[in-house]
């Protein structure tokens, strides 16, 4: 048994390198989190600015109107009798061309003002003289924009019980180590959120954030192990349809939105006019979304593979809305977003030296 568990030199080297990579990533994440916490006032200002802008409300109303209309159509197909109907409600809901046409305009409208407005009004120079690094400014604006994008999707969660055919939740008095870890993690998250409400000192707020992060990790690990174990669980919500298409669709929508917002943020850092920033971001977005309106025949051909790699609508039509997790689109979204954020930081650094 011990001989089977022994590792050779190459395997030990691989494990050591992986441990160093994860340790470096953890240190970098903590360092960035501390830097963003120090610049939290900028995140608060940028996020609240969306609720003072009429364009944000227009985007919210149009987005909810379109998704609500598509939800009504999908619900009608689910309850229809006869030959009409749908086997995949998420594919019907997010496979419509009207949805992607509206989605194409959302990121440019949300990002066009972030740096272009600062440059046109002359406040960017004042912002650059603040005791903040360039990456802090970029990430603060980006996270505020990403948070508002997430707010757009929150009302659509009310569609899920009807789409999944959810029934009344059932509670079971089953207490396992994993279940207790899940409950303790949720309690830590709630306690951390409550402690953030009063105006406490910096040390107390850092402790509240650490409590939220620790609670999130504990709840994630406990929930994963608890709900992947056999037997009854603490809370069960019976559904008639497979929940994985819903899960992967929302994960894909979040990462795809993160990519488009990063592209729009970079373009906004290059120009002065907001409309120019929106038009350029719209043109770049057409590369990733416009190809979904033209679907070449012959699945598996070289042309189809090239179009599929860049086409966000095809990613959702062929993978996410069917409950399949394709890592290729996820790598595309993540790498493009990180690269655009890096270019945005370099753009601000270049302007600092002008």
C-alpha positions in Angstrom: 0.0 0.0 0.0 2.8 2.5 0.9 4.7 1.6 -2.3 1.6 2.4 -4.3 1.3 5.8 -2.7 5.0 6.7 -3.1 5.8 9.5 -5.7 8.8 9.8 -7.9 10.9 12.9 -8.3 9.0 14.3 -11.2 5.7 14.0 -9.4 7.1 15.6 -6.3 8.4 18.5 -8.5 5.0 18.9 -10.1 3.2 19.0 -6.8 5.7 21.5 -5.4 5.3 23.8 -8.4 1.5 23.6 -8.2 1.7 24.4 -4.5 3.9 27.4 -5.2 1.5 28.6 -7.9 -1.5 28.4 -5.7 0.4 30.0 -2.8 1.5 32.9 -5.1 -2.1 33.3 -6.4 -3.4 33.4 -2.8 -0.9 36.0 -1.8 -1.7 38.1 -4.9 -5.4 37.8 -4.3 -5.0 39.0 -0.6 -2.8 41.8 -1.7 -5.3 43.0 -4.3 -8.2 42.6 -1.9 -6.5 44.8 0.7 -5.8 47.4 -2.1 -9.4 47.4 -3.2 -10.6 47.7 0.4 -8.5 50.8 0.8 -10.1 52.2 -2.4 -13.6 51.1 -1.4 -14.9 54.7 -1.5 -14.2 54.8 -5.3 -16.1 51.6 -5.8 -19.0 53.0 -3.8 -19.0 56.2 -5.8 -18.9 54.4 -9.2 -21.6 52.0 -8.2 -24.0 54.7 -6.9 -23.4 56.7 -10.0 -25.3 54.1 -12.0 -28.4 54.8 -10.0 -28.1 58.5 -10.7 -27.8 58.0 -14.5 -31.0 57.8 -16.7 -29.2 55.5 -19.1 -28.7 52.8 -16.4 -32.5 52.8 -15.8 -33.2 52.6 -19.5 -30.9 49.6 -19.8 -32.5 48.0 -16.7 -36.1 48.5 -18.0 -35.3 47.3 -21.6 -33.4 44.3 -20.3 -36.2 43.2 -17.9 -38.9 43.8 -20.6 -37.1 41.6 -23.1 -36.3 38.8 -20.7 -39.8 39.0 -19.3 -41.3 38.7 -22.8 -39.0 35.7 -23.5 -39.9 34.2 -20.2 -43.6 34.4 -21.0 -43.0 32.8 -24.4 -41.0 30.0 -22.8 -43.5 29.4 -20.1 -46.3 29.2 -22.7 -44.3 26.5 -24.6 -43.8 24.6 -21.4 -47.5 24.5 -20.6 -48.7 24.1 -24.2 -50.5 20.9 -25.2 -50.0 19.0 -28.4 -47.0 18.9 -30.6 -45.7 22.4 -29.7 -43.5 22.8 -26.7 -39.8 22.9 -25.6 -37.5 20.4 -24.0 -34.9 22.9 -23.0 -36.5 26.1 -21.5 -33.1 27.8 -21.0 -32.2 27.2 -24.6 -35.5 28.7 -25.7 -35.1 31.7 -23.3 -31.5 32.6 -24.2 -31.3 31.3 -27.7 -33.5 34.0 -29.1 -31.8 36.5 -31.4 -33.7 39.4 -29.8 -32.0 38.7 -26.5 -28.5 38.8 -28.0 -29.4 41.9 -29.9 -30.3 43.7 -26.7 -27.3 42.1 -24.8 -25.0 43.5 -27.5 -25.9 47.1 -26.4 -25.7 46.6 -22.7 -21.9 46.5 -22.0 -21.1 49.6 -24.2 -23.8 51.6 -22.5 -22.5 50.6 -19.0 -18.9 51.3 -19.7 -18.8 54.2 -22.1 -18.7 56.8 -19.3 -16.2 55.2 -17.0 -13.1 56.9 -18.3 -14.4 58.9 -21.3 -16.5 61.1 -19.1 -13.5 61.6 -16.7 -11.3 62.7 -19.6 -13.9 65.0 -21.2 -14.7 66.7 -17.9 -11.1 67.0 -16.9 -11.5 65.0 -13.6 -9.3 62.2 -14.7 -6.2 64.3 -13.9 -7.5 64.9 -10.4 -8.3 61.2 -10.0 -4.7 60.3 -11.1 -3.3 62.5 -8.4 -5.2 60.6 -5.7 -3.2 58.2 -3.5 -4.2 55.3 -5.6 -2.4 53.1 -8.0 -3.5 52.7 -11.6 -4.6 49.1 -11.1 -6.7 50.2 -8.1 -8.6 52.8 -10.2 -9.2 50.3 -13.0 -10.4 47.5 -10.8 -12.6 49.8 -8.7 -14.4 51.0 -11.8 -14.6 47.6 -13.3 -16.0 45.9 -10.1 -18.6 48.7 -9.8 -19.7 48.1 -13.4 -19.7 44.3 -12.9 -21.8 44.7 -9.8 -24.4 46.7 -11.6 -24.4 44.1 -14.4 -25.1 41.5 -11.7 -28.0 43.6 -10.4 -29.5 43.4 -13.9 -29.7 39.6 -13.6 -31.1 39.4 -10.1 -34.8 39.9 -11.0 -34.5 37.0 -13.5 -34.0 34.6 -10.6 -37.7 34.8 -9.9 -38.3 33.0 -13.3 -36.4 29.9 -12.2 -39.1 28.2 -10.1 -41.5 28.2 -13.0 -38.9 27.2 -15.5 -37.7 24.3 -13.4 -41.1 23.2 -12.2 -40.0 23.7 -8.6 -42.2 22.4 -5.8 -42.5 23.3 -2.2 -39.2 23.0 -0.3 -38.8 20.1 2.1 -36.8 20.4 5.4 -35.1 17.4 6.9 -33.7 17.3 10.4 -30.5 15.6 9.3 -27.3 17.0 10.9 -24.0 15.8 9.6 -20.6 17.3 9.8 -21.0 18.7 6.3 -24.4 20.1 7.1 -23.2 21.8 10.2 -20.3 23.3 8.2 -22.8 24.7 5.7 -25.0 26.2 8.4 -22.0 27.7 10.2 -20.6 29.2 7.0 -24.0 30.8 6.2 -24.1 32.2 9.8 -20.6 33.7 9.4 -21.7 35.4 6.1 -24.8 36.9 7.8 -22.8 38.0 10.8 -20.1 39.6 8.6 -22.8 41.5 6.5 -24.5 42.8 9.7 -21.1 44.0 11.1 -20.5 46.0 7.9 -23.7 48.1 8.5 -22.4 50.3 11.4 -19.6 52.8 10.9 -16.8 50.8 12.5 -13.0 51.2 12.2 -10.9 49.8 9.4 -9.7 46.9 11.5 -13.3 45.9 12.3 -14.3 46.2 8.7 -11.4 44.0 7.6 -12.5 41.5 10.2 -16.0 41.6 8.8 -14.8 40.9 5.3 -12.5 38.1 6.6 -15.6 36.6 8.3 -17.6 36.8 5.1 -14.8 35.2 3.0 -14.3 32.4 5.6 -18.0 31.8 5.8 -18.2 31.6 2.0 -15.5 29.0 1.9 -17.0 27.0 4.7 -20.5 27.2 3.2 -19.2 26.2 -0.3 -17.2 23.2 1.0 -19.9 22.1 3.3 -22.7 22.5 0.8 -20.8 20.7 -1.9 -20.0 17.7 0.3 -23.4 17.7 1.9 -25.5 17.8 -1.3 -23.2 15.3 -3.1 -23.7 12.7 -0.3 -26.4 10.1 -0.5 -29.5 10.4 1.7 -31.8 13.2 2.7 -30.5 16.8 3.0 -31.2 19.7 5.2 -33.2 21.5 2.5 -34.4 20.0 -0.7 -36.4 21.7 -3.4 -37.8 19.1 -5.8 -37.7 20.2 -9.5 -39.1 18.5 -12.5 -36.3 19.6 -14.9 -32.5 19.3 -14.8 -31.0 22.3 -12.8 -27.6 22.2 -14.4 -28.6 24.1 -17.6 -29.7 26.9 -15.3 -26.4 26.8 -13.3 -24.1 26.8 -16.3 -26.1 29.4 -18.1 -25.8 31.9 -15.3 -22.1 31.1 -14.9 -21.6 31.7 -18.6 -23.6 34.9 -18.6 -21.6 36.3 -15.7 -18.2 35.5 -17.4 -19.3 36.6 -20.8 -20.5 39.9 -19.3 -17.2 40.3 -17.5 -15.4 39.9 -20.8 -17.6 42.5 -22.6 -17.3 45.0 -19.8 -13.5 44.7 -19.7 -13.5 45.4 -23.5 -15.7 48.4 -23.0 -13.6 49.7 -20.1 -10.4 49.5 -22.2 -12.0 51.3 -25.1 -13.4 54.0 -22.7 -9.8 54.7 -21.5 -8.7 55.5 -25.0 -11.2 58.1 -26.1 -12.8 61.3 -24.7 -16.3 61.1 -26.2 -18.8 58.7 -24.6 -20.6 58.0 -27.8 -17.4 57.1 -29.6 -16.5 54.7 -26.8 -20.0 53.1 -27.0 -19.8 52.7 -30.8 -16.3 51.2 -30.8 -17.2 48.8 -28.0 -20.3 47.9 -30.0 -18.2 47.2 -33.0 -15.8 44.9 -31.1 -18.8 43.2 -29.5 -20.1 42.3 -33.0 -17.1 40.1 -33.5 -18.3 37.9 -30.6 -22.0 38.2 -30.9 -22.7 39.0 -34.6 -21.2 35.6 -35.6 -24.0 33.9 -33.7 -26.6 35.2 -36.1 -24.7 33.5 -39.0 -24.5 29.9 -38.2 -22.6 28.0 -40.9 -23.8 24.6 -41.8 -21.7 21.5 -41.3 -21.0 21.0 -37.6 -17.4 19.9 -37.2 -16.1 21.7 -40.3 -13.1 24.1 -39.9 -15.3 27.1 -40.6 -17.8 26.1 -38.0 -15.0 25.5 -35.4 -13.6 29.0 -36.1 -17.0 30.7 -35.8 -17.8 28.6 -32.7 -14.6 29.7 -30.9 -15.6 33.4 -31.1 -19.4 33.2 -31.1 -20.9 33.7 -27.7 -24.4 32.8 -28.8 -23.2 29.5 -30.1 -21.5 28.8 -26.8 -24.8 29.1 -25.0 -26.8 27.3 -27.7 -24.5 24.3 -27.9 -23.2 24.0 -24.4 -24.3 26.2 -21.4 -28.1 26.1 -22.0 -27.9 22.3 -22.4 -26.2 21.8 -19.1 -22.8 21.2 -20.6 -19.7 22.9 -19.2 -17.3 23.7 -22.0 -14.0 25.0 -20.7 -13.0 26.6 -24.0 -15.5 29.5 -23.8 -14.6 30.0 -20.1 -10.9 30.3 -21.0 -11.8 32.8 -23.8 -13.9 35.0 -21.5 -11.5 35.0 -18.6 -8.3 35.5 -20.7 -9.9 38.3 -22.8 -11.2 40.1 -19.7 -7.8 39.9 -17.9 -5.9 41.0 -21.0 -8.2 44.0 -21.5 -7.9 45.0 -17.9 -4.1 44.8 -18.3 -4.3 47.0 -21.3 -6.5 49.5 -19.5 -3.9 49.8 -16.7 -1.2 50.3 -19.3 -3.4 53.0 -21.0 -3.6 55.0 -17.7 0.1 54.6 -17.1 0.9 56.0 -20.6 -1.4 58.9 -19.9 0.3 59.6 -16.6 3.6 60.1 -18.4 2.2 62.3 -21.1 
